[in-house]
Amino acid sequence: MSHRQNQLDPETFSCSICLDLLKDPVTIPCGHSYCMKCIKTQWDEEDQKGIHSCPQCRETFTPRPVLKKNTMLAALVEQMKKTGLQAAAADHCYAGPEDVACDFCTGRKLKAIKSCLVCLVSYCKNHLQPHLDVPAMKKHKLVEPNKNLQENICSKHDEVMKMFCRTDQKCICYLCSVEEHKGHDSVSAATERTERQRELEERRGNIQQRIQDREEDVKLLQQEVEAINHSADKTVEDSEKIFTQLIRLLQKRSSEVKQQIRSQQETEVSRVKDVQEKLEQEITELKRKDAELEQLSHTEDHNQFLLNYPSLPALSESTHSSSINIRPLRHFEDVTAAVSELRDKLQDVLRDKWTNISLMVTEVDVLLSEPQPEPKTRAEFLKYSCEITLDPNTTNKMLKLSEGNRKVRWMKNSQSYSNHPNRFTDKFQVLSRESLTGRCYWEVEWSGDVYVSVAYKNISRAGIGNDCVFGYNDKSWAFHCNGSEFGHNNIWTSISGPVSSRLGVYLDHTAGLLSFYSVSETMTLLHRVQNTFTQPLLAGVWVGNYFGSGSSAEFIKPN
């Protein structure tokens, strides 16, 4: 007994990166230990950031610490290999907290290898033998070890529930069917399982078809990215050749055209890749749901299948079209024609045709979508709803996130966030994780003093100047909820009409449309602004101290 108490715990000497016993152990400044190779690989990936962190406690180190082998820990690991692992191997066959234990074992129980749906008992290898030898027991239904066998017993009659009441949608025993469920539409559990299994396969078929459609869309989008890049690169090359003929007079304009093309190229590629990323995320989610359905379809216990089947979420409507259509391949080719004309017109073109060149660049629009009117009803807006989550790495330290990073509240005391280059250092602001392109709609429940905004990712984060504050610069647009005003580039417009505690925000990035609505029983337009958005946007909020109590804002889940 004393020997067992002195055995070393394998988990104490395991690397949290590779989950194996430490190899060439090193201890970093925060006190945690890792395999030298594991932590070296981790920090190699962080070299470009210039900040290295501990995978467990997230403490950061600058500069990168020098790694040296911990000789004492290495000696303990060797002892662990000789003693601890041998003891662990001897305990392997016994049931732990997460295992199904044999119901027949006395004292320390062995792991069960099978559960019997007739006996409603779980058996280890030793006690299972009668079910393999006795002819009558060979007919029993054996399944993988199951902790929930007692759920197959009727709590009222203490009988096995082998029937299913379709009227009440629940498993019942035979006595239930002739008493409180008398006259109901009841069938055997096996019959109901067969029908539900058929429904499950149909759902899997729908999911698999949608996966196939989305994969085709992703391929099409990737081809379009390559076409955009090729067209943009060729246009830049042609434009530079033409501009070199204009020597000093046109050198400045050449640089401006190149910058515009690259900016629009980045915007278009970013839009396409954002749609591509959303499609890939949907594919991943569909595959996960398909795996859950497949796992359930292989459940041998009918009752467990029926108990778990209703909890499966229904397949949600896709937020994307079933196919991606592309506009005719114009891209940046018209820019080259405009630049050629510029070469011939010289001074006149610089004065009269420069606007035409800029227009040709900004009109490049890849995704085919006819201009659509702005939604009118809340149901129409919700078709474009997107779930917004806030990025902890941008959150000011006086703000606290909750509700799965969808809610933010101003706090009297500073929160213990680690330093991050994306964090707002002085302004009580936070940005979303999600980039917003295309048509998007979201709702914010607010109280106190709150600004609801959208902003470019490159908005300044440090300092107290206007370049960091939503609505006070050319990189952000902000609606002051309790102040009833809208601001962009430090130009503020008063808003007439009451603002409810729920604000709706509608963005049509392609059309350059941003609208704010008061959401109650109806949608009341508060303010609409027309812009030319040159980058994807992020949702954001400013949440301040309101008469001594913390203001709050919550991004509502779409419903």
Number of C-alpha atoms within 10 A of each C-alpha: 5 6 6 9 8 10 16 19 15 18 11 12 21 19 20 19 14 13 12 14 21 25 19 18 27 24 17 18 14 14 9 14 21 28 22 19 13 19 23 14 10 15 19 12 10 14 12 9 8 11 15 21 18 19 15 11 10 11 14 16 15 9 10 15 11 9 14 12 15 16 12 9 18 17 12 14 23 14 14 20 13 11 16 18 17 12 16 14 9 9 12 11 13 16 17 13 6 7 14 24 24 26 17 16 15 8 6 10 17 25 22 28 20 21 25 21 20 12 13 18 20 26 24 24 12 13 17 19 12 12 17 12 10 10 10 10 16 12 11 14 16 23 15 15 21 21 15 11 19 13 15 22 17 18 13 10 13 12 15 22 22 18 22 25 21 13 11 12 13 15 27 28 24 18 17 18 18 11 9 9 17 12 10 13 13 22 17 17 22 16 14 20 20 12 10 16 19 13 12 18 15 12 17 21 13 15 19 16 12 17 21 13 17 23 16 15 22 23 13 16 22 16 11 19 20 12 16 24 18 14 18 23 17 15 22 21 13 17 22 18 13 18 22 14 12 16 11 10 14 19 14 11 16 20 13 13 21 18 13 16 22 17 16 20 25 18 20 25 20 17 24 22 17 18 21 20 13 16 21 17 12 18 21 13 14 20 16 12 19 21 13 13 18 14 11 19 17 10 15 14 22 20 25 17 19 22 15 11 17 10 8 11 8 9 12 7 7 10 13 14 10 12 12 19 14 14 13 10 14 15 23 26 18 16 26 21 15 18 25 15 15 23 18 11 14 14 13 11 18 15 10 11 17 16 11 14 20 16 12 18 24 19 13 22 22 22 19 11 13 6 8 8 6 14 14 12 12 14 11 12 19 17 16 19 20 18 14 26 22 25 18 21 18 22 26 25 24 23 27 20 21 11 11 8 17 19 20 25 24 26 18 12 10 12 14 9 16 12 13 13 10 20 23 24 21 16 23 20 29 27 29 24 17 17 18 25 21 18 20 19 23 21 25 22 16 25 19 20 21 24 26 26 25 24 26 20 18 10 17 19 22 15 13 13 13 14 19 21 26 29 26 19 20 17 22 25 25 26 29 22 23 16 13 17 17 25 21 19 17 18 11 15 13 12 16 10 11 12 21 17 16 19 23 25 25 22 23 20 21 20 15 15 17 20 18 25 20 22 20 14 8 11 17 19 16 20 19 14 12 11 11 11 17 18 22 22 23 21 25 26 29 27 28 23 18 14 9 8 14 19 21 26 25 23 25 19 14 14 7
